[in-house]
Structures are given as structure tokens and as C-alpha cells.
Amino acid sequence: MIGQSNMAGRGFIKEVPVIYNHNIKMLRNGNWQTMWEPINYDRPNAGVGLAASFAAAWQLKNQTSEIGLIPCADGGTSLDDWNVDGVLFKNAVFQAKLAQKTSTLKGILWHQGESDCELNNANHYREKFSTIIQALRDELEVSDIPLIIGGLGDFLTQGIYGEYFESYTIVNQELEKFAENNENCYFVTASGLNANPDGIHINANSQRIFGIRYFESFQTKQSILKPLENEEEIIETIYKRQLTIDEKKGLLDIKFSTGNLSLENYKIEVSKLG
């Protein structure tokens, strides 16, 4: 998971149901833990991103297998911040190499560009981006790994900093052209997605939908240039998934240990699980 705040996730957690699945992991301190949002805790306002629903959609197709998420995104960062000699790039490589010790890398999820919407940066986006991606693949020795690239939201020019984002369409064009001209690279549209009140960050429900589009692109190895007809239905299927007893117990443990469930009620609820 690489990019800036919309990859890290800024959707309000309270606005969507929890996704909790013991077969979906996230990397913490080099170890795999059961996923819990925020996955990519880069800032105090970290929240719901696209990766949870991406992983949940993958798990619907691979119910007996595990998927792991490697959070490396950092809010507010530009392509210059992701240069191959910088700490963000080096950290992403380091985290991915840690994961490679116990697993196999299967894909790169990228969402970035809001910080490069100034006209001169937008016009040079593809050149800088190409250098970063090539170096990343070389460092990790995964030359043919799928790269899923998300577009910027159409809402950007309507937000509180709308004037800054006037060249966002150029960034989207550069991202789409990169996907068209490079093997194993796919573009995913943000068309129809909605934002938080700031008009910059994709809201929680739309992040869930974005993750479904990312997975469809990953699964089909095709760019997704328009909204999917069944994306809402897939989200509902994810939410309605029957939890295992261990998962129900895990949720109770989280509620109790975070002070959201009393000891007495915790004991009662655990006893109901048998």
C-alpha cells in the first residue's frame, strides 16, 4: 500500500461496518496480525482506506487462504517525497522485504497525486512515477508484479482547497497513460466516489467501493474505467459474511480491551459463544 492520504485512508470509521476476518492480515513490526482499521496509521486522523475491502473481496474468492497488507502510505506526500533515495521509498522496500521473509508479494496498490496537482508537477508526473516504480520492482526483484493505480476524485476542485487541484485531470491522464504503456499496470477510476467534508479525502463508503474496483482490476488484470455494476452488492456480501466463533471472540476482546464493553457483559457475551 503506497501513496499518500487516500491510500492510507481518511474515511470516518464510524460511518461503515467493521471488516474483520482472521484470514486478512496486516504487517506490524515485521509480523502478521489480524487486520484492524486504521491499517495505515500514518497520522492521528487515519481511518478507513481502500485496502480492507480489497482484501475482503480477494478473500471471498480465496476463502481458505490468507492475504496480508503492507501499509507504507504517508499523507500529504508528493512524488518528490517518494524519490528513490528518500526515506519513504526505502521504508517501503524495507517493509516489503520483511514480508517476503514469510510470504510472497502479489501486488502493489498505489494511490497518490493530490500533492502533485500544481501544473508543472502534473505535466512531469509520468516521468517521475516511472522512475519510482521501476526502482521499486528492481529492489524487490518482482519485475512482473501487478501495479494497481487509482485515479484522483472528481470532487477535488469543489473542496476547500479546490483551486490547488485544477490540474488533477492531467495527473489522471498521466496515470492512465502509464497503465496503458506499461505491462502489468492497471488504472482504476475514482469516478462517482464521494469525499469527506474537506473535499479532499475519499469518504469511508466510497473507500469500500474503491477497494472493490482495485480488486476487480487485480483479478481481471484490466483497467477499470467506469464504476462496476455490482460493487454495492459485493460490499453487502462482505458485511454479511458469517463470522467464525474465534472471530466473534476476537471482536469481543477488542471491545473489552478498549473500554467499550464492561467485564460483566464481556463474560456474558463470551459465554454465549459456547
C-alpha positions, 0 to 999 in steps of 0.5 A: 500500500503506497501513496499518500492520504487516500491510500492510507485512508481518511474515511470516518470509521464510524460511518461503515461496518467493521471488516474483520476476518482472521484470514486478512492480515496486516504487517506490524513490526515485521509480523502478521496480525489480524487486520484492524482499521486504521491499517495505515496509521500514518497520522492521528486522523487515519481511518478507513482506506481502500485496502480492507475491502480489497482484501475482503473481496480477494478473500471471498474468492480465496476463502481458505487462504490468507492475504496480508497488507503492507501499509507504507502510505504517508499523507500529504506526500508528493512524488518528490517525497517518494524519490528513490533515495528518500526515506519513504521509498526505502521504508517501503522496500524495507517493509516489503522485504520483511514480508517476503521473509514469510510470504510472497508479494502479489501486488502493489496498490498505489494511490497518490497525486493530490500533492502533485496537482500544481501544473508543472508537477502534473505535466512531469508526473509520468516521468517521475512515477516511472522512475519510482516504480521501476526502482521499486520492482528492481529492489524487490526483484518482482519485475512482473508484479501487478501495479494497481493505480487509482485515479484522483476524485472528481470532487477535488476542485469543489473542496476547500482547497479546490483551486490547488487541484485544477490540474488533477485531470492531467495527473489522471491522464498521466496515470492512465497513460502509464497503465496503458504503456506499461505491462502489468499496470492497471488504472482504476477510476475514482469516478462517482466516489464521494469525499469527506467534508474537506473535499479532499479525502475519499469518504469511508463508503466510497473507500469500500467501493474503491477497494472493490474496483482495485480488486476487480482490476487485480483479478481481471488484470484490466483497467477499470474505467467506469464504476462496476455494476455490482460493487454495492452488492459485493460490499453487502456480501462482505458485511454479511459474511458469517463470522467464525466463533474465534472471530466473534471472540476476537471482536469481543476482546477488542471491545473489552480491551478498549473500554467499550464493553464492561467485564460483566457483559464481556463474560456474558457475551463470551459465554454465549459463544459456547 
